[in-house]
Amino acid sequence: MATIEEIQEEIIEEFTGFDDWLDRYQLLIDMGSEQEPLPEEYKTENNLIEGCQSRVWLQADLVDGKIIFRAESDALIVKGIVSLLIKVYSGRTPDEILASEPFFVEAIGLKEHLSPTRSNGLVAMIKQMKLYALAFKAKQN
């Protein structure tokens, strides 16, 4: 399995293949569309991420010492962003998640091409994933 860093490098490579931001948005939308829908039972108030303009649900489960993230959003671009974060962090141990920074966000210019509210939402999603990692790590010890 590729490391978190290698997966981020792959994402950067994929996005830098497009010069035009409209093409990059389309890639995000396509990635979001390919993501499996979140089962209805996980679309709860508890799973809603605070600080996102659109509705984003994030479900995290610890399976064999690794966190499996599943998520969904009612906004297409946000769904794409979530799918990128899942690609990077799902199936990792809490320590791996806590030790890594999502450098791909800066590298592909995502932050500067999002509206301030979407950018805040992105930060909130990353923060929530790290909080889950912290919580699961505490439970393991």
N, C-alpha and C positions, 0 to 999 in steps of 0.2 A: 504494500500500500504506500502510495506517495505521501510525503510529509506535508504538513500544513504549508510550509514555505514553497514546496514544489507545486502544490495545487494553486497557490496564489500566483506563482510565476506563469503557470498555464493560463490562468484567467487574464493576466496582463498581456500575454502574447495574443490571446484570442481578441481582446479589445483593441489592442494597438494595430491590429490588422485593418481597422476601420478608421479613416481620418475624420469622417463626418459624424457629428454627434447624433444626427437622426438615425444613422445606421447602428450606432451603439445603443440607442434607446430601443431600436427594433430588436437587437440581440437580447437586451434585458427582457423585453416583453416575451420573446420566444422562449427564453429560459424559464420565465415564470409560468408560461402556458404548459411547458413540459412537466412541471412539477406535479406530483400526485396531490389531489385535493386532500385537505385535512378532514378527517372524519368529524361529523357534526358534534359528537359528544365532547370534542376538545375545543369547540368554539364557545368558550365560557368567559365570563367577566375576568376570572383569575388568570386566564391565558392572554388577555388583551394587553398589549404593550402600551404603557403610558408614554405620552410625548409624541406619538405618531399622529399625523393629520388624518391619514386613512386608518381603517381598522386592520390591525395586524394581530393574529393569534400565534402564539409560540408554545409548542408542547415539547417538553424535554423528559426523556426517560433514561434511567441508567440501566444498561444491559451489559452484563459481563464486564463491568468496570469502565465501559465507554458510554458517552452520552449520545443518544440518538435524538436529533432535533427534527421536528416536523412543524411546518408553519403554513399560514395562508394569509392573503391580504385581499381586500376588495378593490385594490387599485393595481392595474397591470404592471406599471413600472416598479412599484413597491414589491410586488410579488416576485419580480425578477431579481431585485436587490436581495430579498430574503433567500431566494434560491441560491444566490452566490454565497451568502453567509453559511447556509446549510452545507453547501459543497465543501467549504473550507473547514467548518467546525464539527459537523455531524460524524459520529463514529470515532471520536477522539476521547482520550482520557481527560478528566478534569485538569490534571497538571499540564497536558499539552495545550489545552485551550487557554489556561491562565498564563502560560509562558509565551504565547505568541501575540503579535499585534497584526491587525488586518492592514498590512502595508499596501495591498492591492488597491484599496479605496483611493489613496492619494495617487498611486502610479497610473491608474486609468483615468484620473481626472473626475471621478464620480462626484466627490464632494462639491467641487466648484460648478458642476453642471446640474446640481439639484437645487430646487428652491430651498430657502432657509428652513422651512417647516419640514421638508423631506429630509434635509441634511440632519436636522435634529432627530428625526425619526430613525435614521440610520444609526446615529450615535446611541439612541435608546435601545435599538435592537442588539447592537454589539454588547452594550452594558448588561442587558438582560441575559444574554448567552453566558457572559462571564460570571454573572451572579448565580446562575444555575450551576456552573462549574464549581464555584466556591461552596455552594450548598451541598452538592454531591460529594465534594472532597471532604467536607466536614463530617458527613454521614459515614464515609468509608473509614475514617480514623477512630 
